[in-house]
Amino acid sequence: MKAVDIIIKKRDKHELTKEEIDFFIKGFTSGDIPDYQAAAWAMAVLLNGMTDQESTNLTMSMAHSGDILDLTDVVEICLDKHSTGGVGDKTTLVVEPLVAACGLPFGKMSGRGLGYSGGTLDKMESIPGYRVDLTREEFISQLKTIGIVLSGQSGDLAPADGKLYALRDVTGTVPSMPLIASSVMSKKIAGGAQVIVLDVKVGTGAFMETLKDARTLSRLLVSIAQISGRKAMCMLSDMNQPLGNAVGNSLELLEAIDTLHGGGPNDFVEHCLSTAAYLVMLGKKAKNLIHARQMVEDVLKNGKAWEKFRQMVIAQGGDVNFIDQPDLLPKASFIETVNVNKNGFVHWVDARTIGETSVDLGAGREKKSDKIDHAVGIVVHHKVGDYVIAGEPLFTIHANSKEKLENAKQRVLDAHKVEDSECEPLPLFYEIVD
């Protein structure tokens, strides 16, 4: 078998066999197949697509290119949740303790932010001492002991994916649906997931800007899960405006803490409760979605979800004083609120601009080596459809540089549109694909 023959076969729009895909991924991961051949193959996949079976075979090849985490001795059903990235998306910080408090052990491996899409680990590292580098043994032990873990990737999971993604990033092949879907699912399967709830974001602040593309990706993700013997469902959620109010690491952590105490913005609370309910139902702790929803609402109200979050922070070395007394969390030197300048209805709050401005303040990374400033960010006080009155707060900037503060104020102001005419609120979810 030769790499060039596999490239030619895909170039000519033929379906690759499992053996051909295995050969190519194994050779690329080991270095036997050079980058230039892998780039040619990725472009052929982008242009000609893959069948669902090919995409599943690619997913499994990448999943088995490294370690496979087996949690069957720890949990009856291994759950996972994945978001395709967004602005103000801190749902894992609330959803995971909600599900764990319902009696379903939940161990999650999350990532760091890159670009305008924030990273869960960066938010948790706002807590001094919180460890995101647990070993496999520590991960499993904590999951057994308290039923909740939130850490970075443990072990050498799906190394083919990391190598292929780096190549796609510089060869114009990132938008390929089969390559996106196999990238997402290979890491989930390598992490032991049997049931996966996928939050596929749609809009200006998402990778999938159109509902059509989000549906195509969701259908493929669910199909890969089905063919590979897993269960997945996709929630298509709006990302034309930030989720919740806070954008920035300690600010988002504060919002998650507030939510776990029964507060939080309405859209964020509903998003978390809906996601957690699906996980509880699919994890077979509830007989139906209505029962699951009642369970997650109960553990939020009675404080059990907050206690699970607290247990996790303590177990992973975090200074619990910083979440018990959130005023101790990092604060920016300059905090300034910009007010609404006229009465009217909010027609637009551009998620991408808000996210990119937050990165410029220091809350995110443009490249992996960039340092994160946990204190800075933006709080958006209104949603599309809200009626606002001149003089009330529109948004608040948290900055550690006066110059960055001034630049951010104008950009975030430009990201808002207030008009005289009434407009409808944006939907929280568009549809469910399962």
Protein Blocks (a to p, Z undefined) as FASTA:
>chain_A
ZZklmmmmmmnopacdfklmmmmmmmmmnomacfklmmmmmmmmmmnopafklmmmmmmm
mmmmmccddfklmpmbdcddddebiehiaklmmmmmmmmmnopacdddddddehjbdcfk
lmmmmpghiackbcfklmmmmmmmnopacdddedjehkllmmmmmmmmmnopmmpmklmm
mmmmmmmmmnopabdcddddedjkbmblbfklmmmmmmmmmmmmmmnopacddddddffb
cehjbgcjklmmmmmmmmmnopajfklmmmmmmmmmmmmmmnopafbfklmmmmmmmmmm
nommmmmmmmmmmmnopafklmmmmmlpccdfbdcddddfbecddfbdcfklmmmmmmmn
opacfbfklccdfkgccddfbdehiacdehiafbdcddfbfklmmmmmmmmmmmpccdfb
dcddddfbfbdcZZ
